[in-house]
Amino acid sequence: MAPRRRRGNVSPTLLAFGRQLHRYREEAGLTQESLGRRANHGRGVTSQCVGQAESGRTRCTREFAEAMDRELKAGGRLLQLWDDLVLGAVYPS
């Protein structure tokens, strides 16, 4: 029998931020790839970066949250969530 892989712990606060990011992206009709390409005034981020933030597997930067908020026209709500949830969150293990 193969050994079971240990799943990393996901911070509930990072997951909550990620779920909201996912919801805003879906409402905008964008894929992770298209959102990533559009971010940072066209300089972009990878779709993997967007996916990791959505799944709570990484603690994104405030600059990332600003770029996502701007592209998704979230009116500062993602930034507020970042301040409330992500700023003090522990990094996933």
Phi and psi restraints in degrees (range 20) as a CNS / XPLOR table:
assign (resid 1 and name C) (resid 2 and name N)
       (resid 2 and name CA) (resid 2 and name C) 1.0 -71.7 20.0 2
assign (resid 2 and name N) (resid 2 and name CA)
       (resid 2 and name C) (resid 3 and name N) 1.0 145.1 20.0 2
assign (resid 2 and name C) (resid 3 and name N)
       (resid 3 and name CA) (resid 3 and name C) 1.0 -67.2 20.0 2
assign (resid 3 and name N) (resid 3 and name CA)
       (resid 3 and name C) (resid 4 and name N) 1.0 145.0 20.0 2
assign (resid 3 and name C) (resid 4 and name N)
       (resid 4 and name CA) (resid 4 and name C) 1.0 -78.3 20.0 2
assign (resid 4 and name N) (resid 4 and name CA)
       (resid 4 and name C) (resid 5 and name N) 1.0 137.2 20.0 2
assign (resid 4 and name C) (resid 5 and name N)
       (resid 5 and name CA) (resid 5 and name C) 1.0 -75.6 20.0 2
assign (resid 5 and name N) (resid 5 and name CA)
       (resid 5 and name C) (resid 6 and name N) 1.0 136.2 20.0 2
assign (resid 5 and name C) (resid 6 and name N)
       (resid 6 and name CA) (resid 6 and name C) 1.0 -81.8 20.0 2
assign (resid 6 and name N) (resid 6 and name CA)
       (resid 6 and name C) (resid 7 and name N) 1.0 126.3 20.0 2
assign (resid 6 and name C) (resid 7 and name N)
       (resid 7 and name CA) (resid 7 and name C) 1.0 -81.8 20.0 2
assign (resid 7 and name N) (resid 7 and name CA)
       (resid 7 and name C) (resid 8 and name N) 1.0 139.1 20.0 2
assign (resid 7 and name C) (resid 8 and name N)
       (resid 8 and name CA) (resid 8 and name C) 1.0 -69.7 20.0 2
assign (resid 8 and name N) (resid 8 and name CA)
       (resid 8 and name C) (resid 9 and name N) 1.0 151.1 20.0 2
assign (resid 8 and name C) (resid 9 and name N)
       (resid 9 and name CA) (resid 9 and name C) 1.0 -73.6 20.0 2
assign (resid 9 and name N) (resid 9 and name CA)
       (resid 9 and name C) (resid 10 and name N) 1.0 139.0 20.0 2
assign (resid 9 and name C) (resid 10 and name N)
       (resid 10 and name CA) (resid 10 and name C) 1.0 -111.9 20.0 2
assign (resid 10 and name N) (resid 10 and name CA)
       (resid 10 and name C) (resid 11 and name N) 1.0 127.2 20.0 2
assign (resid 10 and name C) (resid 11 and name N)
       (resid 11 and name CA) (resid 11 and name C) 1.0 -67.7 20.0 2
assign (resid 11 and name N) (resid 11 and name CA)
       (resid 11 and name C) (resid 12 and name N) 1.0 129.9 20.0 2
assign (resid 11 and name C) (resid 12 and name N)
       (resid 12 and name CA) (resid 12 and name C) 1.0 -59.7 20.0 2
assign (resid 12 and name N) (resid 12 and name CA)
       (resid 12 and name C) (resid 13 and name N) 1.0 -33.0 20.0 2
assign (resid 12 and name C) (resid 13 and name N)
       (resid 13 and name CA) (resid 13 and name C) 1.0 -71.8 20.0 2
assign (resid 13 and name N) (resid 13 and name CA)
       (resid 13 and name C) (resid 14 and name N) 1.0 -37.6 20.0 2
assign (resid 13 and name C) (resid 14 and name N)
       (resid 14 and name CA) (resid 14 and name C) 1.0 -67.1 20.0 2
assign (resid 14 and name N) (resid 14 and name CA)
       (resid 14 and name C) (resid 15 and name N) 1.0 -38.2 20.0 2
assign (resid 14 and name C) (resid 15 and name N)
       (resid 15 and name CA) (resid 15 and name C) 1.0 -65.3 20.0 2
assign (resid 15 and name N) (resid 15 and name CA)
       (resid 15 and name C) (resid 16 and name N) 1.0 -39.5 20.0 2
assign (resid 15 and name C) (resid 16 and name N)
       (resid 16 and name CA) (resid 16 and name C) 1.0 -63.6 20.0 2
assign (resid 16 and name N) (resid 16 and name CA)
       (resid 16 and name C) (resid 17 and name N) 1.0 -42.7 20.0 2
assign (resid 16 and name C) (resid 17 and name N)
       (resid 17 and name CA) (resid 17 and name C) 1.0 -62.5 20.0 2
assign (resid 17 and name N) (resid 17 and name CA)
       (resid 17 and name C) (resid 18 and name N) 1.0 -45.2 20.0 2
assign (resid 17 and name C) (resid 18 and name N)
       (resid 18 and name CA) (resid 18 and name C) 1.0 -61.3 20.0 2
assign (resid 18 and name N) (resid 18 and name CA)
       (resid 18 and name C) (resid 19 and name N) 1.0 -38.0 20.0 2
assign (resid 18 and name C) (resid 19 and name N)
       (resid 19 and name CA) (resid 19 and name C) 1.0 -65.0 20.0 2
assign (resid 19 and name N) (resid 19 and name CA)
       (resid 19 and name C) (resid 20 and name N) 1.0 -38.2 20.0 2
assign (resid 19 and name C) (resid 20 and name N)
       (resid 20 and name CA) (resid 20 and name C) 1.0 -69.9 20.0 2
assign (resid 20 and name N) (resid 20 and name CA)
       (resid 20 and name C) (resid 21 and name N) 1.0 -41.1 20.0 2
assign (resid 20 and name C) (resid 21 and name N)
       (resid 21 and name CA) (resid 21 and name C) 1.0 -57.2 20.0 2
assign (resid 21 and name N) (resid 21 and name CA)
       (resid 21 and name C) (resid 22 and name N) 1.0 -46.1 20.0 2
assign (resid 21 and name C) (resid 22 and name N)
       (resid 22 and name CA) (resid 22 and name C) 1.0 -59.6 20.0 2
assign (resid 22 and name N) (resid 22 and name CA)
       (resid 22 and name C) (resid 23 and name N) 1.0 -44.5 20.0 2
assign (resid 22 and name C) (resid 23 and name N)
       (resid 23 and name CA) (resid 23 and name C) 1.0 -62.3 20.0 2
assign (resid 23 and name N) (resid 23 and name CA)
       (resid 23 and name C) (resid 24 and name N) 1.0 -45.7 20.0 2
assign (resid 23 and name C) (resid 24 and name N)
       (resid 24 and name CA) (resid 24 and name C) 1.0 -63.8 20.0 2
assign (resid 24 and name N) (resid 24 and name CA)
       (resid 24 and name C) (resid 25 and name N) 1.0 -39.6 20.0 2
assign (resid 24 and name C) (resid 25 and name N)
       (resid 25 and name CA) (resid 25 and name C) 1.0 -64.4 20.0 2
assign (resid 25 and name N) (resid 25 and name CA)
       (resid 25 and name C) (resid 26 and name N) 1.0 -45.1 20.0 2
assign (resid 25 and name C) (resid 26 and name N)
       (resid 26 and name CA) (resid 26 and name C) 1.0 -62.5 20.0 2
assign (resid 26 and name N) (resid 26 and name CA)
       (resid 26 and name C) (resid 27 and name N) 1.0 -43.0 20.0 2
assign (resid 26 and name C) (resid 27 and name N)
       (resid 27 and name CA) (resid 27 and name C) 1.0 -62.4 20.0 2
assign (resid 27 and name N) (resid 27 and name CA)
       (resid 27 and name C) (resid 28 and name N) 1.0 -31.3 20.0 2
assign (resid 27 and name C) (resid 28 and name N)
       (resid 28 and name CA) (resid 28 and name C) 1.0 -80.1 20.0 2
assign (resid 28 and name N) (resid 28 and name CA)
       (resid 28 and name C) (resid 29 and name N) 1.0 -7.8 20.0 2
assign (resid 28 and name C) (resid 29 and name N)
       (resid 29 and name CA) (resid 29 and name C) 1.0 71.8 20.0 2
assign (resid 29 and name N) (resid 29 and name CA)
       (resid 29 and name C) (resid 30 and name N) 1.0 29.6 20.0 2
assign (resid 29 and name C) (resid 30 and name N)
       (resid 30 and name CA) (resid 30 and name C) 1.0 -109.1 20.0 2
assign (resid 30 and name N) (resid 30 and name CA)
       (resid 30 and name C) (resid 31 and name N) 1.0 148.8 20.0 2
assign (resid 30 and name C) (resid 31 and name N)
       (resid 31 and name CA) (resid 31 and name C) 1.0 -85.7 20.0 2
assign (resid 31 and name N) (resid 31 and name CA)
       (resid 31 and name C) (resid 32 and name N) 1.0 166.7 20.0 2
assign (resid 31 and name C) (resid 32 and name N)
       (resid 32 and name CA) (resid 32 and name C) 1.0 -58.9 20.0 2
assign (resid 32 and name N) (resid 32 and name CA)
       (resid 32 and name C) (resid 33 and name N) 1.0 -40.5 20.0 2
assign (resid 32 and name C) (resid 33 and name N)
       (resid 33 and name CA) (resid 33 and name C) 1.0 -65.0 20.0 2
assign (resid 33 and name N) (resid 33 and name CA)
       (resid 33 and name C) (resid 34 and name N) 1.0 -46.6 20.0 2
assign (resid 33 and name C) (resid 34 and name N)
       (resid 34 and name CA) (resid 34 and name C) 1.0 -68.4 20.0 2
assign (resid 34 and name N) (resid 34 and name CA)
       (resid 34 and name C) (resid 35 and name N) 1.0 -37.7 20.0 2
assign (resid 34 and name C) (resid 35 and name N)
       (resid 35 and name CA) (resid 35 and name C) 1.0 -63.9 20.0 2
assign (resid 35 and name N) (resid 35 and name CA)
       (resid 35 and name C) (resid 36 and name N) 1.0 -43.9 20.0 2
assign (resid 35 and name C) (resid 36 and name N)
       (resid 36 and name CA) (resid 36 and name C) 1.0 -60.1 20.0 2
assign (resid 36 and name N) (resid 36 and name CA)
       (resid 36 and name C) (resid 37 and name N) 1.0 -43.0 20.0 2
assign (resid 36 and name C) (resid 37 and name N)
       (resid 37 and name CA) (resid 37 and name C) 1.0 -63.0 20.0 2
assign (resid 37 and name N) (resid 37 and name CA)
       (resid 37 and name C) (resid 38 and name N) 1.0 -37.8 20.0 2
assign (resid 37 and name C) (resid 38 and name N)
       (resid 38 and name CA) (resid 38 and name C) 1.0 -77.6 20.0 2
assign (resid 38 and name N) (resid 38 and name CA)
       (resid 38 and name C) (resid 39 and name N) 1.0 -22.3 20.0 2
assign (resid 38 and name C) (resid 39 and name N)
       (resid 39 and name CA) (resid 39 and name C) 1.0 -64.1 20.0 2
assign (resid 39 and name N) (resid 39 and name CA)
       (resid 39 and name C) (resid 40 and name N) 1.0 158.6 20.0 2
assign (resid 39 and name C) (resid 40 and name N)
       (resid 40 and name CA) (resid 40 and name C) 1.0 55.8 20.0 2
assign (resid 40 and name N) (resid 40 and name CA)
       (resid 40 and name C) (resid 41 and name N) 1.0 45.5 20.0 2
assign (resid 40 and name C) (resid 41 and name N)
       (resid 41 and name CA) (resid 41 and name C) 1.0 54.9 20.0 2
assign (resid 41 and name N) (resid 41 and name CA)
       (resid 41 and name C) (resid 42 and name N) 1.0 40.9 20.0 2
assign (resid 41 and name C) (resid 42 and name N)
       (resid 42 and name CA) (resid 42 and name C) 1.0 91.3 20.0 2
assign (resid 42 and name N) (resid 42 and name CA)
       (resid 42 and name C) (resid 43 and name N) 1.0 -10.1 20.0 2
assign (resid 42 and name C) (resid 43 and name N)
       (resid 43 and name CA) (resid 43 and name C) 1.0 -74.3 20.0 2
assign (resid 43 and name N) (resid 43 and name CA)
       (resid 43 and name C) (resid 44 and name N) 1.0 -29.1 20.0 2
assign (resid 43 and name C) (resid 44 and name N)
       (resid 44 and name CA) (resid 44 and name C) 1.0 75.9 20.0 2
assign (resid 44 and name N) (resid 44 and name CA)
       (resid 44 and name C) (resid 45 and name N) 1.0 167.3 20.0 2
assign (resid 44 and name C) (resid 45 and name N)
       (resid 45 and name CA) (resid 45 and name C) 1.0 -134.0 20.0 2
assign (resid 45 and name N) (resid 45 and name CA)
       (resid 45 and name C) (resid 46 and name N) 1.0 166.1 20.0 2
assign (resid 45 and name C) (resid 46 and name N)
       (resid 46 and name CA) (resid 46 and name C) 1.0 -76.8 20.0 2
assign (resid 46 and name N) (resid 46 and name CA)
       (resid 46 and name C) (resid 47 and name N) 1.0 154.8 20.0 2
assign (resid 46 and name C) (resid 47 and name N)
       (resid 47 and name CA) (resid 47 and name C) 1.0 -64.8 20.0 2
assign (resid 47 and name N) (resid 47 and name CA)
       (resid 47 and name C) (resid 48 and name N) 1.0 -29.2 20.0 2
assign (resid 47 and name C) (resid 48 and name N)
       (resid 48 and name CA) (resid 48 and name C) 1.0 -63.9 20.0 2
assign (resid 48 and name N) (resid 48 and name CA)
       (resid 48 and name C) (resid 49 and name N) 1.0 -37.8 20.0 2
assign (resid 48 and name C) (resid 49 and name N)
       (resid 49 and name CA) (resid 49 and name C) 1.0 -63.2 20.0 2
assign (resid 49 and name N) (resid 49 and name CA)
       (resid 49 and name C) (resid 50 and name N) 1.0 -44.5 20.0 2
assign (resid 49 and name C) (resid 50 and name N)
       (resid 50 and name CA) (resid 50 and name C) 1.0 -62.9 20.0 2
assign (resid 50 and name N) (resid 50 and name CA)
       (resid 50 and name C) (resid 51 and name N) 1.0 -45.2 20.0 2
assign (resid 50 and name C) (resid 51 and name N)
       (resid 51 and name CA) (resid 51 and name C) 1.0 -62.8 20.0 2
assign (resid 51 and name N) (resid 51 and name CA)
       (resid 51 and name C) (resid 52 and name N) 1.0 -40.9 20.0 2
assign (resid 51 and name C) (resid 52 and name N)
       (resid 52 and name CA) (resid 52 and name C) 1.0 -66.6 20.0 2
assign (resid 52 and name N) (resid 52 and name CA)
       (resid 52 and name C) (resid 53 and name N) 1.0 -39.0 20.0 2
assign (resid 52 and name C) (resid 53 and name N)
       (resid 53 and name CA) (resid 53 and name C) 1.0 -65.5 20.0 2
assign (resid 53 and name N) (resid 53 and name CA)
       (resid 53 and name C) (resid 54 and name N) 1.0 -41.6 20.0 2
assign (resid 53 and name C) (resid 54 and name N)
       (resid 54 and name CA) (resid 54 and name C) 1.0 -65.3 20.0 2
assign (resid 54 and name N) (resid 54 and name CA)
       (resid 54 and name C) (resid 55 and name N) 1.0 -33.4 20.0 2
assign (resid 54 and name C) (resid 55 and name N)
       (resid 55 and name CA) (resid 55 and name C) 1.0 -91.2 20.0 2
assign (resid 55 and name N) (resid 55 and name CA)
       (resid 55 and name C) (resid 56 and name N) 1.0 -0.4 20.0 2
assign (resid 55 and name C) (resid 56 and name N)
       (resid 56 and name CA) (resid 56 and name C) 1.0 76.1 20.0 2
assign (resid 56 and name N) (resid 56 and name CA)
       (resid 56 and name C) (resid 57 and name N) 1.0 15.3 20.0 2
assign (resid 56 and name C) (resid 57 and name N)
       (resid 57 and name CA) (resid 57 and name C) 1.0 -85.2 20.0 2
assign (resid 57 and name N) (resid 57 and name CA)
       (resid 57 and name C) (resid 58 and name N) 1.0 -6.0 20.0 2
assign (resid 57 and name C) (resid 58 and name N)
       (resid 58 and name CA) (resid 58 and name C) 1.0 -145.3 20.0 2
assign (resid 58 and name N) (resid 58 and name CA)
       (resid 58 and name C) (resid 59 and name N) 1.0 154.4 20.0 2
assign (resid 58 and name C) (resid 59 and name N)
       (resid 59 and name CA) (resid 59 and name C) 1.0 -98.1 20.0 2
assign (resid 59 and name N) (resid 59 and name CA)
       (resid 59 and name C) (resid 60 and name N) 1.0 103.6 20.0 2
assign (resid 59 and name C) (resid 60 and name N)
       (resid 60 and name CA) (resid 60 and name C) 1.0 -73.6 20.0 2
assign (resid 60 and name N) (resid 60 and name CA)
       (resid 60 and name C) (resid 61 and name N) 1.0 161.7 20.0 2
assign (resid 60 and name C) (resid 61 and name N)
       (resid 61 and name CA) (resid 61 and name C) 1.0 -83.3 20.0 2
assign (resid 61 and name N) (resid 61 and name CA)
       (resid 61 and name C) (resid 62 and name N) 1.0 163.9 20.0 2
assign (resid 61 and name C) (resid 62 and name N)
       (resid 62 and name CA) (resid 62 and name C) 1.0 -65.7 20.0 2
assign (resid 62 and name N) (resid 62 and name CA)
       (resid 62 and name C) (resid 63 and name N) 1.0 -34.4 20.0 2
assign (resid 62 and name C) (resid 63 and name N)
       (resid 63 and name CA) (resid 63 and name C) 1.0 -61.5 20.0 2
assign (resid 63 and name N) (resid 63 and name CA)
       (resid 63 and name C) (resid 64 and name N) 1.0 -39.7 20.0 2
assign (resid 63 and name C) (resid 64 and name N)
       (resid 64 and name CA) (resid 64 and name C) 1.0 -62.0 20.0 2
assign (resid 64 and name N) (resid 64 and name CA)
       (resid 64 and name C) (resid 65 and name N) 1.0 -46.6 20.0 2
assign (resid 64 and name C) (resid 65 and name N)
       (resid 65 and name CA) (resid 65 and name C) 1.0 -62.1 20.0 2
assign (resid 65 and name N) (resid 65 and name CA)
       (resid 65 and name C) (resid 66 and name N) 1.0 -38.3 20.0 2
assign (resid 65 and name C) (resid 66 and name N)
       (resid 66 and name CA) (resid 66 and name C) 1.0 -62.7 20.0 2
assign (resid 66 and name N) (resid 66 and name CA)
       (resid 66 and name C) (resid 67 and name N) 1.0 -44.2 20.0 2
assign (resid 66 and name C) (resid 67 and name N)
       (resid 67 and name CA) (resid 67 and name C) 1.0 -63.5 20.0 2
assign (resid 67 and name N) (resid 67 and name CA)
       (resid 67 and name C) (resid 68 and name N) 1.0 -43.4 20.0 2
assign (resid 67 and name C) (resid 68 and name N)
       (resid 68 and name CA) (resid 68 and name C) 1.0 -66.0 20.0 2
assign (resid 68 and name N) (resid 68 and name CA)
       (resid 68 and name C) (resid 69 and name N) 1.0 -42.5 20.0 2
assign (resid 68 and name C) (resid 69 and name N)
       (resid 69 and name CA) (resid 69 and name C) 1.0 -60.6 20.0 2
assign (resid 69 and name N) (resid 69 and name CA)
       (resid 69 and name C) (resid 70 and name N) 1.0 -43.0 20.0 2
assign (resid 69 and name C) (resid 70 and name N)
       (resid 70 and name CA) (resid 70 and name C) 1.0 -65.8 20.0 2
assign (resid 70 and name N) (resid 70 and name CA)
       (resid 70 and name C) (resid 71 and name N) 1.0 -48.4 20.0 2
assign (resid 70 and name C) (resid 71 and name N)
       (resid 71 and name CA) (resid 71 and name C) 1.0 -67.3 20.0 2
assign (resid 71 and name N) (resid 71 and name CA)
       (resid 71 and name C) (resid 72 and name N) 1.0 -33.8 20.0 2
assign (resid 71 and name C) (resid 72 and name N)
       (resid 72 and name CA) (resid 72 and name C) 1.0 -91.7 20.0 2
assign (resid 72 and name N) (resid 72 and name CA)
       (resid 72 and name C) (resid 73 and name N) 1.0 0.6 20.0 2
assign (resid 72 and name C) (resid 73 and name N)
       (resid 73 and name CA) (resid 73 and name C) 1.0 51.7 20.0 2
assign (resid 73 and name N) (resid 73 and name CA)
       (resid 73 and name C) (resid 74 and name N) 1.0 49.4 20.0 2
assign (resid 73 and name C) (resid 74 and name N)
       (resid 74 and name CA) (resid 74 and name C) 1.0 -86.9 20.0 2
assign (resid 74 and name N) (resid 74 and name CA)
       (resid 74 and name C) (resid 75 and name N) 1.0 -0.4 20.0 2
assign (resid 74 and name C) (resid 75 and name N)
       (resid 75 and name CA) (resid 75 and name C) 1.0 63.2 20.0 2
assign (resid 75 and name N) (resid 75 and name CA)
       (resid 75 and name C) (resid 76 and name N) 1.0 30.7 20.0 2
assign (resid 75 and name C) (resid 76 and name N)
       (resid 76 and name CA) (resid 76 and name C) 1.0 88.0 20.0 2
assign (resid 76 and name N) (resid 76 and name CA)
       (resid 76 and name C) (resid 77 and name N) 1.0 -4.9 20.0 2
assign (resid 76 and name C) (resid 77 and name N)
       (resid 77 and name CA) (resid 77 and name C) 1.0 -66.6 20.0 2
assign (resid 77 and name N) (resid 77 and name CA)
       (resid 77 and name C) (resid 78 and name N) 1.0 -37.5 20.0 2
assign (resid 77 and name C) (resid 78 and name N)
       (resid 78 and name CA) (resid 78 and name C) 1.0 -68.0 20.0 2
assign (resid 78 and name N) (resid 78 and name CA)
       (resid 78 and name C) (resid 79 and name N) 1.0 -35.0 20.0 2
assign (resid 78 and name C) (resid 79 and name N)
       (resid 79 and name CA) (resid 79 and name C) 1.0 -65.7 20.0 2
assign (resid 79 and name N) (resid 79 and name CA)
       (resid 79 and name C) (resid 80 and name N) 1.0 -40.8 20.0 2
assign (resid 79 and name C) (resid 80 and name N)
       (resid 80 and name CA) (resid 80 and name C) 1.0 -63.4 20.0 2
assign (resid 80 and name N) (resid 80 and name CA)
       (resid 80 and name C) (resid 81 and name N) 1.0 -42.1 20.0 2
assign (resid 80 and name C) (resid 81 and name N)
       (resid 81 and name CA) (resid 81 and name C) 1.0 -62.9 20.0 2
assign (resid 81 and name N) (resid 81 and name CA)
       (resid 81 and name C) (resid 82 and name N) 1.0 -39.7 20.0 2
assign (resid 81 and name C) (resid 82 and name N)
       (resid 82 and name CA) (resid 82 and name C) 1.0 -61.3 20.0 2
assign (resid 82 and name N) (resid 82 and name CA)
       (resid 82 and name C) (resid 83 and name N) 1.0 -46.8 20.0 2
assign (resid 82 and name C) (resid 83 and name N)
       (resid 83 and name CA) (resid 83 and name C) 1.0 -60.2 20.0 2
assign (resid 83 and name N) (resid 83 and name CA)
       (resid 83 and name C) (resid 84 and name N) 1.0 -41.0 20.0 2
assign (resid 83 and name C) (resid 84 and name N)
       (resid 84 and name CA) (resid 84 and name C) 1.0 -77.9 20.0 2
assign (resid 84 and name N) (resid 84 and name CA)
       (resid 84 and name C) (resid 85 and name N) 1.0 -37.2 20.0 2
assign (resid 84 and name C) (resid 85 and name N)
       (resid 85 and name CA) (resid 85 and name C) 1.0 -109.6 20.0 2
assign (resid 85 and name N) (resid 85 and name CA)
       (resid 85 and name C) (resid 86 and name N) 1.0 -40.6 20.0 2
assign (resid 85 and name C) (resid 86 and name N)
       (resid 86 and name CA) (resid 86 and name C) 1.0 -91.3 20.0 2
assign (resid 86 and name N) (resid 86 and name CA)
       (resid 86 and name C) (resid 87 and name N) 1.0 -37.8 20.0 2
assign (resid 86 and name C) (resid 87 and name N)
       (resid 87 and name CA) (resid 87 and name C) 1.0 -49.0 20.0 2
assign (resid 87 and name N) (resid 87 and name CA)
       (resid 87 and name C) (resid 88 and name N) 1.0 -47.5 20.0 2
assign (resid 87 and name C) (resid 88 and name N)
       (resid 88 and name CA) (resid 88 and name C) 1.0 -98.8 20.0 2
assign (resid 88 and name N) (resid 88 and name CA)
       (resid 88 and name C) (resid 89 and name N) 1.0 5.3 20.0 2
assign (resid 88 and name C) (resid 89 and name N)
       (resid 89 and name CA) (resid 89 and name C) 1.0 -72.3 20.0 2
assign (resid 89 and name N) (resid 89 and name CA)
       (resid 89 and name C) (resid 90 and name N) 1.0 147.2 20.0 2
assign (resid 89 and name C) (resid 90 and name N)
       (resid 90 and name CA) (resid 90 and name C) 1.0 -79.4 20.0 2
assign (resid 90 and name N) (resid 90 and name CA)
       (resid 90 and name C) (resid 91 and name N) 1.0 152.4 20.0 2
assign (resid 90 and name C) (resid 91 and name N)
       (resid 91 and name CA) (resid 91 and name C) 1.0 -68.5 20.0 2
assign (resid 91 and name N) (resid 91 and name CA)
       (resid 91 and name C) (resid 92 and name N) 1.0 142.5 20.0 2
assign (resid 91 and name C) (resid 92 and name N)
       (resid 92 and name CA) (resid 92 and name C) 1.0 -63.0 20.0 2
assign (resid 92 and name N) (resid 92 and name CA)
       (resid 92 and name C) (resid 93 and name N) 1.0 148.5 20.0 2
